């Protein structure tokens, strides 16, 4: 596995993250007929919450980002904006980062972590390997959830 670390995001990270989102999601959004170069970046800018976001660095370089947002009123968190630059994919970084975040959730008593992934995205296999299961899907998104280990199925 490549050497990596995560650090808290700051507001100044927004443009690097927006650009990475456009690069990483382009093929899937084009396949789904939903790619818009401006919109893919602007949606990230509009929803960027640095207080719930981490920047992933590998070898001291910007490699990606991930957000873990508490769901107001629920004992769950949403895993969002998990993007890894193409040159860092396949080295175990995504799996390592996801594993670390899920361990933090488990230690913190977070009962459920939810996410959505674009239909047909290869990222869905990563999530399944980490215990996420299908909740629902629509023509664009697949919604998945992972309950904390040892928690009875609801």
LINGI-V743705 format. One record per pair of residues at least 4 apart in sequence whose ideal C-beta (glycine too) atoms are under 7 Angstrom apart, sorted by the first residue. I is the first residue (numbers start at 0). J is the second residue. If there is no record, write none. Layout:
((I:J) (I:J))
This chain:
((0:90) (0:91) (0:92) (0:95) (1:57) (1:87) (1:90) (1:91) (1:92) (2:57) (2:58) (3:55) (3:56) (3:57) (3:62) (3:92) (3:95) (3:96) (4:56) (5:53) (5:54) (5:55) (5:96) (6:53) (6:54) (6:56) (7:53) (8:12) (8:49) (8:52) (8:53) (8:54) (8:64) (9:49) (10:49) (12:16) (12:49) (12:54) (13:17) (13:44) (13:47) (14:18) (15:19) (15:61) (16:20) (16:43) (16:47) (16:64) (16:80) (17:21) (17:40) (17:43) (17:44) (18:22) (18:40) (19:23) (19:63) (19:64) (19:82) (19:84) (20:24) (20:39) (20:40) (20:43) (20:80) (20:82) (21:25) (21:36) (21:39) (21:40) (23:82) (24:28) (24:39) (25:29) (25:34) (26:30) (27:31) (27:117) (27:119) (27:120) (28:33) (28:34) (28:39) (29:34) (30:119) (31:117) (31:118) (31:139) (33:139) (34:39) (35:39) (37:41) (38:42) (40:44) (41:45) (42:46) (43:47) (43:80) (48:52) (48:66) (48:68) (51:66) (51:67) (51:68) (52:64) (52:66) (52:80) (53:64) (53:65) (54:61) (54:64) (55:62) (55:63) (55:64) (55:65) (55:83) (55:92) (55:96) (56:60) (56:61) (56:62) (57:62) (57:87) (57:92) (62:83) (62:84) (62:87) (62:92) (63:82) (63:83) (63:84) (63:87) (64:80) (64:82) (65:80) (65:81) (65:96) (65:100) (66:79) (66:80) (67:76) (67:78) (67:100) (68:76) (68:77) (68:79) (69:76) (70:75) (70:76) (70:77) (74:109) (74:110) (75:109) (75:110) (75:111) (75:112) (75:113) (76:104) (76:109) (76:112) (77:113) (77:114) (78:112) (78:114) (83:87) (83:88) (83:92) (83:93) (87:92) (88:93) (91:95) (92:96) (93:97) (93:125) (94:98) (94:125) (95:99) (96:100) (97:101) (97:125) (97:129) (98:102) (98:129) (99:103) (100:104) (101:105) (101:112) (101:129) (101:145) (102:106) (103:107) (104:109) (104:112) (105:147) (105:148) (109:147) (110:146) (110:147) (110:150) (111:144) (111:145) (111:146) (112:144) (112:145) (113:142) (113:144) (114:126) (114:131) (114:143) (115:140) (115:141) (115:142) (116:120) (116:122) (116:123) (116:126) (116:141) (116:143) (117:139) (117:140) (118:136) (118:139) (118:140) (118:141) (122:126) (123:127) (123:141) (124:128) (125:129) (126:131) (126:143) (127:131) (129:145) (130:145) (131:143) (131:144) (131:145) (132:143) (132:144) (133:141) (133:143) (134:142) (134:143) (134:144) (135:142) (136:140) (136:141) (136:142) (146:150) (146:152))
